[in-house]
Amino acid sequence: MPLSSYLKTSPALAEHVYLHPSAQVIGEVKIGADASIWCNAVLRGDVNRIEIGRGTNVQDLTIGHVSHKTAEKPEGSPLIVGDYVTIGHSVILHGCRIGNECLIGMGSIIMDDVVIPDRVMVGAGSMVTPGKVLESGMLYMGRPAKAVRALTEEELAYLRYSAEHYIRLKDDYLRMDEQAAARGKVFPDHVVF
């Protein structure tokens, strides 16, 4: 089952969320409307909370986790992802904050206490080291990631386009499930909310 409780916490999903059956969403995870969580993605909100914003897509094999609360750090490191964000394939997000309309490229690693403001692109395979605060409107690349240049107008527009493309894609999956259900055929491999 893609949804699992942890102790007294359970995932909370808004309307029109698509959750692939191979995904795992565990514990204190809140997912906004029109978001999508794709094949074999894991969001494990066991020792702290995870929030995924409206219209955000978390693509295949991505892992989202958190750091626990301590006396020295009472809030710990939750994972907070804003609205209309594209999280590419095989990304690791750990206890970081990502603003609205960002794109995190395939295979990237974003570590604890990183703050990525609105409208940032992190290139594929990059690693953003703990505690780094990025600048809005920039492209970051490398291991460790460094600012490469300002995003072009086309790239800035693409940030929202990418998220909206995934909303259309997940809507196709939801529509296929509705049509199958109307014909009396249920696909057990899809979970729809």
MOWOFEN-V965025 format. One record per residue. N is the residue number from 0. RES is the residue in three letters. SS is DSSP state (alpha for helix, beta for strand, coil for the rest). PSI is psi in degrees with one decimal (* if undefined). NEAR is the number of other ideal C-beta (glycine too) atoms within 10 Angstrom. Layout:
{{N RES SS PSI NEAR} {N RES SS PSI NEAR}}
This chain:
{{0 MET coil 129.9 7} {1 PRO coil -22.5 18} {2 LEU beta 130.3 17} {3 SER beta 142.1 14} {4 SER coil 159.2 12} {5 TYR beta 119.0 15} {6 LEU coil -117.6 9} {7 LYS coil 11.9 7} {8 THR beta 145.5 14} {9 SER coil 151.8 15} {10 PRO coil 148.3 24} {11 ALA beta 120.2 13} {12 LEU beta 133.3 20} {13 ALA coil -174.9 15} {14 GLU coil 151.8 8} {15 HIS coil 30.2 18} {16 VAL coil 138.1 22} {17 TYR beta 124.9 26} {18 LEU beta 112.6 25} {19 HIS beta 143.8 19} {20 PRO coil -20.8 13} {21 SER coil -9.0 16} {22 ALA coil 158.7 21} {23 GLN beta 121.7 19} {24 VAL beta 115.1 27} {25 ILE beta 131.9 20} {26 GLY beta -139.6 22} {27 GLU beta 79.2 23} {28 VAL beta 126.9 27} {29 LYS beta 124.8 17} {30 ILE beta 125.9 26} {31 GLY coil 166.0 21} {32 ALA coil 143.7 15} {33 ASP coil 12.7 23} {34 ALA coil 163.6 29} {35 SER beta 138.1 26} {36 ILE beta 117.7 32} {37 TRP coil -171.4 22} {38 CYS coil 125.1 13} {39 ASN coil 18.4 16} {40 ALA coil 148.1 26} {41 VAL beta 125.4 17} {42 LEU beta 105.6 29} {43 ARG beta 95.8 20} {44 GLY beta 61.1 23} {45 ASP beta -47.6 18} {46 VAL beta 3.3 18} {47 ASN beta 178.3 19} {48 ARG beta 155.7 17} {49 ILE beta 134.5 25} {50 GLU beta 126.3 19} {51 ILE beta 124.5 30} {52 GLY coil 173.6 23} {53 ARG coil 134.1 19} {54 GLY coil 11.5 24} {55 THR coil 143.6 27} {56 ASN beta 133.8 26} {57 VAL beta 107.0 30} {58 GLN coil 175.2 20} {59 ASP coil 135.6 17} {60 LEU coil 10.6 18} {61 THR coil 144.9 26} {62 ILE beta 127.2 17} {63 GLY beta 123.9 25} {64 HIS beta -178.8 20} {65 VAL coil 168.5 26} {66 SER beta 143.1 20} {67 HIS coil 164.0 11} {68 LYS coil 140.9 14} {69 THR coil 171.3 9} {70 ALA coil -37.6 5} {71 GLU coil -26.0 5} {72 LYS coil 80.9 12} {73 PRO coil -26.7 7} {74 GLU coil -10.0 10} {75 GLY coil -147.6 16} {76 SER beta 91.4 23} {77 PRO coil 167.2 18} {78 LEU beta 114.9 25} {79 ILE beta 119.2 19} {80 VAL beta 130.2 27} {81 GLY coil -160.6 21} {82 ASP coil 145.7 20} {83 TYR coil 47.3 26} {84 VAL coil 141.0 28} {85 THR beta 118.9 25} {86 ILE beta 110.9 28} {87 GLY coil 177.7 22} {88 HIS coil 141.6 17} {89 SER coil 38.2 18} {90 VAL coil 147.1 25} {91 ILE beta 120.8 17} {92 LEU beta 122.8 28} {93 HIS beta 107.5 18} {94 GLY coil 42.5 23} {95 CYS coil 173.6 27} {96 ARG beta 127.7 19} {97 ILE beta 129.8 27} {98 GLY coil -163.8 19} {99 ASN coil 150.7 20} {100 GLU coil 52.5 25} {101 CYS coil 162.9 26} {102 LEU beta 122.5 25} {103 ILE beta 112.5 30} {104 GLY coil 158.8 19} {105 MET coil 137.6 17} {106 GLY coil 8.9 17} {107 SER coil 157.3 26} {108 ILE beta 124.1 22} {109 ILE beta 116.6 28} {110 MET coil 179.7 19} {111 ASP coil 138.2 17} {112 ASP coil 14.2 17} {113 VAL coil 141.1 24} {114 VAL beta 116.6 14} {115 ILE beta 112.5 28} {116 PRO coil -177.0 17} {117 ASP coil 146.3 16} {118 ARG coil 60.4 19} {119 VAL coil 144.6 25} {120 MET beta 126.7 24} {121 VAL beta 119.4 28} {122 GLY coil 155.1 18} {123 ALA coil 138.3 15} {124 GLY coil 9.3 16} {125 SER coil 159.4 24} {126 MET beta 121.7 17} {127 VAL beta 117.0 27} {128 THR coil 158.1 14} {129 PRO coil 135.6 14} {130 GLY coil -2.4 12} {131 LYS coil 138.5 18} {132 VAL beta 118.8 11} {133 LEU coil 171.3 21} {134 GLU coil 136.0 11} {135 SER coil 146.7 14} {136 GLY coil 14.4 16} {137 MET beta 156.8 18} {138 LEU beta 128.2 20} {139 TYR beta 139.8 23} {140 MET beta 155.0 17} {141 GLY beta 173.8 14} {142 ARG beta 93.9 12} {143 PRO coil 155.0 12} {144 ALA beta 139.1 23} {145 LYS beta 152.9 14} {146 ALA beta 129.1 14} {147 VAL beta -44.8 14} {148 ARG beta 171.0 11} {149 ALA beta 146.1 12} {150 LEU coil 144.9 19} {151 THR coil 167.2 10} {152 GLU alpha -38.1 7} {153 GLU alpha -41.8 8} {154 GLU alpha -40.1 15} {155 LEU alpha -41.6 15} {156 ALA alpha -34.6 12} {157 TYR alpha -30.3 17} {158 LEU alpha -48.2 21} {159 ARG alpha -40.0 17} {160 TYR alpha -43.9 14} {161 SER alpha -45.3 18} {162 ALA alpha -41.7 25} {163 GLU alpha -34.0 15} {164 HIS alpha -43.6 13} {165 TYR alpha -28.9 24} {166 ILE alpha -44.4 19} {167 ARG alpha -40.5 8} {168 LEU alpha -47.2 14} {169 LYS alpha -31.5 23} {170 ASP alpha -35.8 14} {171 ASP alpha -44.6 10} {172 TYR alpha -43.4 16} {173 LEU alpha -41.4 17} {174 ARG alpha -41.9 10} {175 MET alpha -40.9 13} {176 ASP alpha -40.8 18} {177 GLU alpha -42.7 11} {178 GLN alpha -40.4 10} {179 ALA alpha -41.5 13} {180 ALA alpha -38.3 12} {181 ALA alpha -29.3 8} {182 ARG coil 1.8 8} {183 GLY coil 10.7 6} {184 LYS coil 124.6 9} {185 VAL coil 130.0 10} {186 PHE coil 109.3 13} {187 PRO coil -8.3 6} {188 ASP coil 5.6 9} {189 HIS beta 137.2 16} {190 VAL beta 124.6 20} {191 VAL beta 136.2 15} {192 PHE coil * 15}}
